[in-house]
Amino acid sequence: MPDHFHVIVHPLPKKLNDGHDRSFITIPKNKSLSLIIGAFKAISIHLSGHTGFKWHRSFHDRIIRENELKIIRKDIKNFLYK
């Protein structure tokens, strides 16, 4: 069982050119990444029902350059389907 996971966080407008409604995305622009990750951790424990589970206090982040994005997405996808 893995002890970590990877996620790409990218700000999205509420409406994209593809016509899909993104009104469920309600993260205010002035919220920090730490608050967003903290909320994700709290919600995931609540929804999973694993109340005894404890996330690590911190997380590792970095900015992905545009020329790296395609490669990183491919790496994550390949890891998921191993």
NORLINGI-V460348 format. One record per helix or strand. SS is the DSSP state (~ for helix, > for strand). FROM is the first residue (numbers start at 0). TO is the last residue. If there is no record, write none. Layout:
ss: {SS | SS}
from: {FROM | FROM}
to: {TO | TO}
This chain:
ss: {> | > | ~ | ~}
from: {14 | 20 | 32 | 65}
to: {14 | 20 | 47 | 79}
